[in-house]
Amino acid sequence: MPPSFSHIHKTKLSFPMNNFNCKTQNSEAPIAAVILDLDGTLLNTEQATNGILGEFLARYGKVLDREKEDKRLGMVHNESAISIVKDYELPITPDCWREHFAVILGSDQVNAGKPSPDLVGVQAAKAAGMKVVAVPSLQNAADQYSNADSVLHSLLELQPELWGLPPFDDWVDKALLIDEPFYLKGWYSKGLLCLSEDSEESALPDQLFGLFFGWAKFDAHEVFKVVASIGWDYGCCTCKRKFLIHLLDISNEHISELEVQILLVGYIQGLSKEEKKAIDTEISDQDKSVARVSLDLPEFTHHTSMLLFPEASLADDYAASDEKECAFSD
C-alpha cells in the first residue's frame, strides 16, 4: 500500500518587502501587507477535525452528520463544543471533553467567531478597505463570497502579479511542482476515475480543482503518464467531485474497466468557464503537451518510485526523517 500523503501544497507565499511598493492593476494604493487565512485556505484542518469527531461520536453510537458540521465551520471552539453536544444529544457537557485528551493546545483569542468580524473574513476585510481573494471551503457556497474581489477554487490559481506582488518563483516553465503529491486509487472506465472506498475522498481538500498531471499504474511493473481534469459536478442540492483522466502516449480506448493508482505531481492551471460547466470537456492538446514535457523533467519523475516500490519509498521517508532528527540532536 502506498504511503499516505499530506494533501497540502507548500506554495511559497513570502514576498520581498522592497517589492511591496508596486501598485495593483486595479487600484491606486500600493500593497503594504498580505494577510492569509489558515483553516480551509492554507491548511485543510476541518476535514481532519471531522475524522476525529467521527471516531469520538462512534463511542456514543452516533454518526457524524455532514450538514450539521458544515454549519459549524468557522465557529470558535467553545461555541462548537456546545453545539455538538446539543445536536448529537450527547450525555456529557462541553467541559467534560477535556477528560478525553492528554494535552490541549490552542485557545480562543477573540470574543466572537464567524460571522462576526473579529476573525479574518471577507466582510471584515472589505470593511477595512482591503482587497480580498477568497477560496471557499465549501464549493457549493461560492456565491456567499460574491463581495470578494476575486473568488478562486484553489490557492494554486492565485496570481500575485495581478495584485501588484512579485510572481511565484517555483513554476517550472508552464507547470507547478506539487511538493507532496496527491494519491488517488480507484476504477478507471471510459476516461473517468471512480475513487475506491479506501482512497478516502473526504481526505482530499475541496480545493483540489483544475488541470493536474502525474503517473498512473495499472499493474505492478509499469507506470504511464497521465493528465487529469478535476472539477465539481453540481447536482440539485449537492456537488460531487469528478475526475476526467487521459493517458498520454498510449491509446485510451484499449484500457478500461481496470483498477488504477494515480500520483498527481504537477499542476497546470484552473479550469475555464466552459470547462467548469462541462467537466466532460476534452483536455486540450496544449495542456497534454505541457504535461508530457514536464513529466520528462527530473523534478517530476522521481516520484514514480512511490507507485512502483511503495514500501521502499516509505522506508526512504523514515530514513530521511531519522537523519533530520540526528542532525538536530547533534
C-alpha contacts under 8 A as a table, 3 or more apart, distances in Angstrom:
res1	aa1	res2	aa2	distance
1	M	310	P	6.50
1	M	311	E	7.50
2	P	306	M	6.56
2	P	307	L	6.72
2	P	310	P	4.70
2	P	311	E	7.03
2	P	314	L	7.74
3	P	306	M	7.77
3	P	310	P	6.57
3	P	311	E	7.79
3	P	313	S	7.82
3	P	314	L	6.00
4	S	183	Y	7.58
5	F	180	E	6.42
5	F	181	P	6.69
5	F	182	F	6.62
5	F	183	Y	6.78
6	S	180	E	6.22
6	S	181	P	7.77
6	S	182	F	7.72
7	H	180	E	6.46
7	H	181	P	6.90
7	H	182	F	5.85
7	H	204	L	6.53
7	H	205	P	6.98
8	I	42	L	7.53
8	I	43	L	6.64
8	I	44	N	7.36
8	I	180	E	6.83
9	H	178	I	5.88
9	H	179	D	6.14
9	H	180	E	6.37
10	K	178	I	7.55
10	K	179	D	6.39
10	K	180	E	7.91
11	T	156	L	7.62
12	K	168	F	6.87
12	K	170	D	7.57
13	L	168	F	7.74
15	F	19	N	7.47
15	F	20	F	7.94
15	F	165	L	7.47
15	F	166	P	6.72
16	P	19	N	5.63
16	P	20	F	7.26
16	P	166	P	7.90
17	M	20	F	5.32
18	N	21	N	6.69
19	N	22	C	6.15
19	N	165	L	6.83
19	N	166	P	6.87
20	F	23	K	7.97
20	F	30	P	6.88
20	F	31	I	5.40
20	F	32	A	5.84
20	F	33	A	7.57
20	F	164	G	7.48
20	F	165	L	6.43
21	N	30	P	5.44
21	N	31	I	6.33
21	N	32	A	7.15
22	C	30	P	5.63
22	C	31	I	6.86
22	C	164	G	5.45
22	C	165	L	7.03
23	K	27	S	6.79
23	K	28	E	6.27
23	K	29	A	6.04
23	K	30	P	4.29
23	K	31	I	6.40
23	K	163	W	7.43
23	K	164	G	4.96
24	T	27	S	5.21
24	T	28	E	6.89
24	T	29	A	7.22
24	T	30	P	6.52
24	T	31	I	7.19
24	T	162	L	6.59
24	T	163	W	4.50
24	T	164	G	4.02
24	T	165	L	7.70
25	Q	162	L	6.23
25	Q	163	W	6.30
25	Q	164	G	6.55
26	N	163	W	7.91
27	S	30	P	7.71
30	P	164	G	7.42
31	I	34	V	7.75
31	I	163	W	7.75
31	I	164	G	6.74
31	I	165	L	7.49
36	L	41	T	7.84
36	L	42	L	7.81
37	D	40	G	7.79
37	D	41	T	6.00
37	D	42	L	7.00
37	D	120	V	6.54
37	D	121	G	7.98
38	L	41	T	5.45
38	L	42	L	5.05
38	L	43	L	5.88
39	D	42	L	6.34
39	D	43	L	5.22
39	D	44	N	6.04
39	D	45	T	5.80
39	D	46	E	6.93
40	G	43	L	5.62
40	G	44	N	5.01
40	G	45	T	6.70
40	G	46	E	6.89
40	G	135	V	7.92
40	G	136	P	7.64
40	G	137	S	5.33
41	T	44	N	7.03
41	T	135	V	6.38
41	T	136	P	7.99
41	T	137	S	7.38
41	T	155	L	7.06
42	L	155	L	7.88
44	N	47	Q	6.37
44	N	48	A	7.22
44	N	205	P	6.24
45	T	48	A	5.16
45	T	49	T	6.17
46	E	49	T	5.07
46	E	50	N	6.27
46	E	73	L	7.51
47	Q	50	N	4.98
47	Q	51	G	6.31
47	Q	202	S	7.10
47	Q	203	A	6.61
48	A	51	G	5.15
48	A	52	I	6.54
48	A	203	A	7.54
49	T	52	I	5.23
49	T	53	L	6.09
50	N	53	L	4.87
50	N	54	G	5.95
50	N	64	L	7.92
50	N	69	E	7.76
51	G	54	G	5.14
51	G	55	E	6.56
52	I	55	E	5.29
52	I	56	F	6.31
53	L	56	F	4.97
53	L	57	L	6.07
53	L	64	L	7.46
54	G	57	L	5.21
54	G	58	A	6.25
54	G	63	V	6.68
54	G	64	L	5.38
55	E	58	A	5.19
55	E	59	R	6.99
56	F	59	R	5.63
56	F	60	Y	7.54
57	L	60	Y	5.40
57	L	61	G	6.48
57	L	62	K	5.01
57	L	63	V	6.30
57	L	64	L	6.92
58	A	61	G	4.82
58	A	62	K	5.20
58	A	63	V	6.34
59	R	62	K	7.40
60	Y	90	L	7.39
62	K	88	Y	7.10
64	L	69	E	7.90
65	D	68	K	5.50
65	D	69	E	6.40
66	R	69	E	5.11
66	R	70	D	6.13
67	E	70	D	5.21
67	E	71	K	6.60
68	K	71	K	5.35
68	K	72	R	6.73
68	K	87	D	7.82
69	E	72	R	5.06
69	E	73	L	6.75
70	D	73	L	5.49
72	R	75	M	5.61
72	R	80	S	6.35
74	G	113	G	6.64
74	G	114	K	5.61
75	M	79	E	6.31
75	M	80	S	5.71
75	M	113	G	5.29
75	M	114	K	5.98
76	V	79	E	5.66
76	V	80	S	6.16
76	V	108	D	6.47
76	V	112	A	7.19
76	V	113	G	5.21
76	V	114	K	7.87
77	H	80	S	5.05
77	H	81	A	6.05
77	H	107	S	7.98
77	H	108	D	6.89
78	N	81	A	5.23
78	N	82	I	6.33
78	N	94	P	7.65
79	E	82	I	5.29
79	E	83	S	6.15
80	S	83	S	5.07
80	S	84	I	6.12
81	A	84	I	5.17
81	A	85	V	6.30
81	A	94	P	5.46
82	I	85	V	5.35
82	I	86	K	6.30
82	I	93	T	7.66
82	I	94	P	5.70
83	S	86	K	5.15
83	S	87	D	5.96
84	I	87	D	5.17
84	I	88	Y	6.01
85	V	88	Y	5.62
85	V	89	E	5.64
85	V	90	L	5.05
85	V	91	P	7.75
85	V	92	I	7.04
85	V	93	T	6.91
85	V	94	P	6.76
86	K	89	E	5.05
86	K	90	L	6.86
90	L	93	T	7.94
92	I	96	C	6.26
92	I	97	W	7.84
93	T	96	C	5.32
93	T	97	W	7.32
94	P	97	W	5.66
95	D	98	R	6.00
96	C	99	E	5.74
96	C	100	H	7.74
97	W	100	H	5.50
97	W	101	F	7.40
98	R	101	F	5.66
98	R	104	I	7.71
99	E	102	A	7.57
101	F	104	I	6.62
108	D	111	N	7.70
110	V	113	G	7.17
110	V	118	D	6.29
110	V	119	L	7.28
111	N	118	D	7.17
112	A	116	S	6.07
112	A	118	D	6.12
112	A	119	L	7.84
113	G	116	S	5.66
113	G	117	P	7.66
113	G	118	D	6.56
113	G	119	L	6.35
114	K	117	P	6.74
114	K	118	D	7.54
114	K	119	L	6.66
114	K	121	G	7.82
115	P	121	G	7.99
116	S	119	L	7.12
117	P	120	V	6.94
117	P	121	G	6.73
117	P	123	Q	7.00
117	P	124	A	4.96
118	D	124	A	7.72
119	L	124	A	7.77
120	V	124	A	6.58
120	V	125	A	6.98
121	G	124	A	5.33
121	G	125	A	6.05
122	V	125	A	5.20
122	V	126	K	6.11
122	V	132	V	6.46
122	V	134	A	7.33
122	V	145	Y	7.21
122	V	147	N	7.49
122	V	148	A	6.25
123	Q	126	K	5.20
123	Q	127	A	6.07
123	Q	147	N	7.81
124	A	127	A	5.11
124	A	128	A	6.34
125	A	128	A	5.07
125	A	129	G	6.57
125	A	130	M	5.37
125	A	131	K	7.31
125	A	132	V	6.74
126	K	129	G	5.08
126	K	130	M	5.30
126	K	131	K	6.80
126	K	132	V	7.00
126	K	148	A	7.67
127	A	130	M	7.45
131	K	148	A	7.62
131	K	149	D	6.21
132	V	148	A	5.23
132	V	149	D	5.27
132	V	150	S	6.65
133	V	148	A	6.14
133	V	149	D	5.95
133	V	150	S	4.81
133	V	151	V	5.85
133	V	152	L	7.27
134	A	145	Y	6.90
134	A	148	A	6.34
134	A	149	D	7.96
134	A	150	S	6.26
134	A	151	V	4.80
134	A	152	L	6.16
135	V	151	V	6.00
135	V	152	L	5.11
135	V	153	H	5.75
135	V	154	S	6.07
135	V	155	L	6.70
135	V	207	Q	7.76
136	P	139	Q	6.16
136	P	141	A	6.89
136	P	142	A	5.83
136	P	145	Y	7.57
136	P	151	V	7.64
136	P	152	L	7.54
136	P	153	H	6.94
137	S	206	D	6.67
137	S	207	Q	7.46
138	L	141	A	5.38
138	L	142	A	7.11
138	L	206	D	6.92
139	Q	142	A	5.80
139	Q	153	H	7.53
139	Q	206	D	6.87
139	Q	232	W	7.99
139	Q	239	C	7.59
140	N	143	D	7.75
140	N	234	Y	7.78
140	N	238	T	7.34
140	N	239	C	6.58
141	A	144	Q	5.63
141	A	145	Y	7.77
142	A	145	Y	5.65
142	A	146	S	7.38
142	A	151	V	7.50
143	D	146	S	5.42
144	Q	147	N	7.95
145	Y	148	A	5.58
145	Y	151	V	7.03
146	S	149	D	7.92
146	S	151	V	7.61
148	A	151	V	6.57
152	L	155	L	6.89
152	L	157	E	6.53
152	L	158	L	7.42
153	H	157	E	7.36
153	H	207	Q	5.65
153	H	208	L	7.98
153	H	209	F	6.44
153	H	270	G	7.88
154	S	157	E	5.60
154	S	158	L	7.59
154	S	207	Q	4.61
154	S	208	L	6.66
154	S	209	F	6.42
155	L	158	L	5.38
155	L	207	Q	7.47
156	L	269	Q	7.85
157	E	269	Q	6.68
157	E	270	G	6.08
159	Q	162	L	5.80
159	Q	163	W	7.67
159	Q	167	P	6.69
159	Q	168	F	7.79
160	P	163	W	5.35
160	P	164	G	6.74
160	P	165	L	5.08
160	P	166	P	6.27
160	P	167	P	5.49
160	P	168	F	7.30
161	E	164	G	5.17
161	E	165	L	4.78
161	E	166	P	5.43
161	E	167	P	5.07
162	L	165	L	7.20
168	F	171	W	7.02
170	D	176	L	6.67
170	D	177	L	7.34
171	W	174	K	6.63
171	W	175	A	5.66
171	W	176	L	4.59
171	W	177	L	6.80
172	V	175	A	5.25
172	V	176	L	5.94
172	V	177	L	7.16
172	V	294	S	7.99
174	K	268	I	6.61
174	K	290	V	6.77
175	A	266	G	6.38
175	A	267	Y	5.70
175	A	268	I	4.97
175	A	290	V	7.20
175	A	291	A	7.76
175	A	294	S	6.94
176	L	266	G	5.44
176	L	267	Y	5.02
176	L	268	I	6.44
177	L	265	V	6.30
177	L	266	G	4.72
177	L	267	Y	6.64
177	L	299	E	7.42
177	L	300	F	7.12
178	I	181	P	5.67
178	I	264	L	7.91
178	I	265	V	5.24
178	I	266	G	5.24
178	I	267	Y	7.02
179	D	265	V	7.60
180	E	265	V	7.63
181	P	263	L	6.25
181	P	264	L	5.45
181	P	265	V	4.92
181	P	266	G	7.85
182	F	263	L	5.73
182	F	264	L	5.11
182	F	265	V	6.96
183	Y	261	Q	7.45
183	Y	262	I	5.88
183	Y	263	L	4.77
183	Y	264	L	6.56
184	L	195	L	7.08
184	L	199	S	6.10
184	L	261	Q	5.83
184	L	262	I	5.02
184	L	263	L	6.39
185	K	195	L	5.79
185	K	196	S	6.02
185	K	198	D	7.84
185	K	199	S	5.35
185	K	259	E	7.65
185	K	260	V	5.89
185	K	261	Q	4.50
185	K	262	I	6.22
186	G	193	L	6.33
186	G	194	C	5.37
186	G	195	L	4.04
186	G	196	S	4.38
186	G	199	S	7.06
186	G	259	E	5.74
186	G	260	V	5.61
186	G	261	Q	6.63
187	W	193	L	5.66
187	W	194	C	5.11
187	W	195	L	6.34
187	W	196	S	6.84
187	W	257	E	6.60
187	W	258	L	5.69
187	W	259	E	4.49
187	W	260	V	5.92
188	Y	191	G	6.71
188	Y	192	L	5.82
188	Y	193	L	4.77
188	Y	194	C	6.55
188	Y	256	S	5.94
188	Y	257	E	5.58
188	Y	258	L	5.33
188	Y	259	E	6.01
188	Y	260	V	6.23
189	S	192	L	5.40
189	S	193	L	6.54
189	S	194	C	7.92
189	S	255	I	7.93
189	S	256	S	4.68
189	S	257	E	4.70
189	S	258	L	6.89
190	K	252	N	7.98
190	K	253	E	7.63
190	K	256	S	5.87
190	K	257	E	7.62
191	G	244	L	5.91
191	G	245	I	5.10
191	G	246	H	6.17
191	G	252	N	7.36
191	G	256	S	7.79
192	L	242	K	7.86
192	L	243	F	5.76
192	L	244	L	4.81
192	L	245	I	5.55
193	L	242	K	7.67
193	L	243	F	5.36
193	L	244	L	6.54
193	L	245	I	6.59
194	C	243	F	7.47
195	L	199	S	6.14
195	L	201	E	7.12
196	S	199	S	5.30
196	S	200	E	7.69
197	E	200	E	6.12
197	E	201	E	7.85
200	E	203	A	5.44
200	E	204	L	7.34
201	E	204	L	5.32
202	S	205	P	7.51
204	L	208	L	7.02
205	P	208	L	5.62
206	D	209	F	7.52
208	L	230	I	7.17
209	F	229	S	7.75
209	F	230	I	5.11
209	F	231	G	5.38
209	F	232	W	7.94
209	F	270	G	6.75
209	F	271	L	7.76
210	G	229	S	5.77
210	G	230	I	5.23
210	G	231	G	6.35
210	G	267	Y	7.78
210	G	268	I	7.69
210	G	269	Q	5.90
210	G	270	G	4.11
210	G	271	L	5.08
211	L	227	V	7.25
211	L	228	A	5.73
211	L	229	S	4.65
211	L	230	I	6.37
211	L	267	Y	6.10
211	L	268	I	5.44
211	L	269	Q	5.47
211	L	270	G	6.03
211	L	271	L	6.80
212	F	227	V	5.80
212	F	228	A	5.14
212	F	229	S	6.45
212	F	230	I	7.69
212	F	264	L	6.41
212	F	265	V	7.56
212	F	266	G	5.63
212	F	267	Y	4.39
212	F	268	I	5.79
212	F	269	Q	7.65
212	F	291	A	8.00
213	F	225	K	7.64
213	F	226	V	5.61
213	F	227	V	4.10
213	F	228	A	5.77
213	F	264	L	5.42
213	F	265	V	6.25
213	F	266	G	5.30
213	F	267	Y	6.39
213	F	268	I	7.70
213	F	291	A	5.81
214	G	225	K	6.03
214	G	226	V	5.38
214	G	227	V	6.40
214	G	262	I	7.13
214	G	263	L	5.49
214	G	264	L	4.22
214	G	265	V	4.98
214	G	266	G	6.37
214	G	291	A	7.87
214	G	295	L	7.16
214	G	300	F	7.79
215	W	223	V	6.18
215	W	224	F	5.52
215	W	225	K	4.89
215	W	226	V	5.50
215	W	262	I	5.62
215	W	263	L	5.21
215	W	264	L	6.50
215	W	265	V	7.76
215	W	304	T	6.81
216	A	223	V	5.38
216	A	224	F	5.11
216	A	225	K	6.37
216	A	226	V	6.22
216	A	260	V	6.64
216	A	261	Q	5.63
216	A	262	I	4.38
216	A	263	L	6.47
217	K	220	A	7.28
217	K	222	E	6.24
217	K	223	V	4.58
217	K	224	F	6.41
217	K	260	V	5.67
217	K	261	Q	5.24
217	K	262	I	6.47
217	K	307	L	6.90
218	F	222	E	7.38
218	F	223	V	7.26
218	F	258	L	7.03
218	F	259	E	6.29
218	F	260	V	4.83
218	F	261	Q	6.71
219	D	222	E	6.39
219	D	260	V	7.90
220	A	308	L	6.50
221	H	308	L	6.66
222	E	308	L	7.46
223	V	304	T	7.51
223	V	307	L	7.80
223	V	308	L	7.67
224	F	247	L	6.88
224	F	248	L	7.16
225	K	247	L	6.04
225	K	248	L	5.30
225	K	249	D	7.42
225	K	292	R	7.16
225	K	295	L	7.18
226	V	245	I	6.97
226	V	246	H	5.71
226	V	247	L	4.50
226	V	248	L	5.50
226	V	291	A	7.75
227	V	245	I	6.13
227	V	246	H	5.40
227	V	247	L	6.55
227	V	248	L	7.25
227	V	288	K	6.66
227	V	291	A	6.45
228	A	243	F	6.71
228	A	244	L	5.60
228	A	245	I	4.63
228	A	246	H	6.29
229	S	243	F	5.98
229	S	244	L	5.00
229	S	245	I	6.56
229	S	271	L	7.98
229	S	279	I	7.62
229	S	283	I	7.21
230	I	241	R	7.15
230	I	242	K	5.84
230	I	243	F	4.80
230	I	244	L	6.34
230	I	279	I	7.80
231	G	241	R	5.81
231	G	242	K	5.41
231	G	243	F	6.77
231	G	271	L	7.82
231	G	276	K	6.72
231	G	279	I	6.23
232	W	239	C	6.21
232	W	240	K	5.52
232	W	241	R	4.45
232	W	242	K	5.59
232	W	276	K	7.54
232	W	279	I	7.45
233	D	239	C	5.50
233	D	240	K	5.15
233	D	241	R	6.02
233	D	242	K	6.21
233	D	279	I	7.30
234	Y	237	C	7.83
234	Y	238	T	6.19
234	Y	239	C	4.25
234	Y	240	K	6.45
235	G	238	T	5.16
235	G	239	C	5.52
235	G	240	K	7.69
242	K	279	I	7.38
244	L	279	I	7.45
244	L	280	D	6.74
246	H	252	N	7.04
246	H	283	I	7.72
247	L	250	I	6.36
247	L	251	S	7.42
247	L	252	N	6.11
248	L	251	S	7.89
248	L	288	K	7.40
248	L	292	R	7.10
251	S	254	H	6.08
251	S	255	I	7.42
252	N	255	I	5.53
252	N	256	S	7.68
253	E	256	S	7.15
255	I	258	L	7.25
261	Q	307	L	7.54
263	L	307	L	7.52
265	V	300	F	6.34
265	V	303	H	7.51
266	G	300	F	7.24
268	I	287	D	7.39
268	I	290	V	7.66
268	I	291	A	7.76
271	L	274	E	7.89
271	L	275	E	5.56
271	L	276	K	5.97
272	S	275	E	5.06
272	S	276	K	6.14
273	K	276	K	5.11
273	K	277	K	6.44
274	E	277	K	5.28
274	E	278	A	6.27
275	E	278	A	5.07
275	E	279	I	5.38
275	E	280	D	7.74
275	E	281	T	6.05
276	K	279	I	5.77
278	A	281	T	5.68
283	I	287	D	6.79
283	I	288	K	7.07
284	S	287	D	5.37
284	S	288	K	6.37
285	D	288	K	4.97
285	D	289	S	6.07
286	Q	289	S	5.06
286	Q	290	V	6.34
287	D	290	V	5.07
287	D	291	A	6.27
288	K	291	A	5.15
288	K	292	R	6.07
289	S	292	R	5.03
289	S	293	V	6.11
290	V	293	V	5.39
290	V	294	S	6.04
291	A	294	S	5.18
291	A	295	L	6.08
292	R	295	L	5.39
292	R	296	D	6.82
293	V	296	D	5.46
293	V	297	L	7.15
294	S	297	L	5.37
294	S	300	F	6.76
295	L	298	P	7.74
295	L	300	F	5.40
295	L	301	T	6.09
296	D	300	F	7.24
296	D	301	T	6.77
297	L	300	F	5.75
297	L	301	T	6.43
298	P	301	T	5.07
298	P	302	H	6.42
299	E	302	H	6.72
300	F	303	H	6.63
301	T	304	T	5.91
302	H	305	S	6.52
303	H	306	M	5.62
303	H	307	L	7.70
304	T	307	L	5.51
304	T	308	L	6.43
305	S	308	L	4.92
305	S	309	F	5.25
305	S	310	P	6.79
305	S	313	S	6.56
306	M	309	F	5.56
306	M	310	P	4.64
306	M	312	A	7.87
306	M	313	S	5.47
306	M	314	L	7.92
307	L	310	P	5.63
309	F	312	A	5.40
309	F	313	S	6.26
310	P	313	S	5.05
310	P	314	L	6.13
311	E	314	L	5.14
311	E	315	A	6.21
312	A	315	A	5.00
312	A	316	D	6.15
313	S	316	D	5.00
313	S	317	D	6.26
314	L	317	D	5.04
314	L	318	Y	6.37
315	A	318	Y	5.11
315	A	319	A	6.14
316	D	319	A	4.98
316	D	320	A	6.06
317	D	320	A	5.12
317	D	321	S	6.13
318	Y	321	S	4.97
318	Y	322	D	6.15
319	A	322	D	5.05
319	A	323	E	6.20
320	A	323	E	5.07
320	A	324	K	6.31
321	S	324	K	5.17
321	S	325	E	6.34
322	D	325	E	5.05
322	D	326	C	6.16
323	E	326	C	5.05
323	E	327	A	6.07
324	K	327	A	4.98
324	K	328	F	6.22
325	E	328	F	5.15
325	E	329	S	6.11
326	C	329	S	5.00
326	C	330	D	6.16
327	A	330	D	5.26
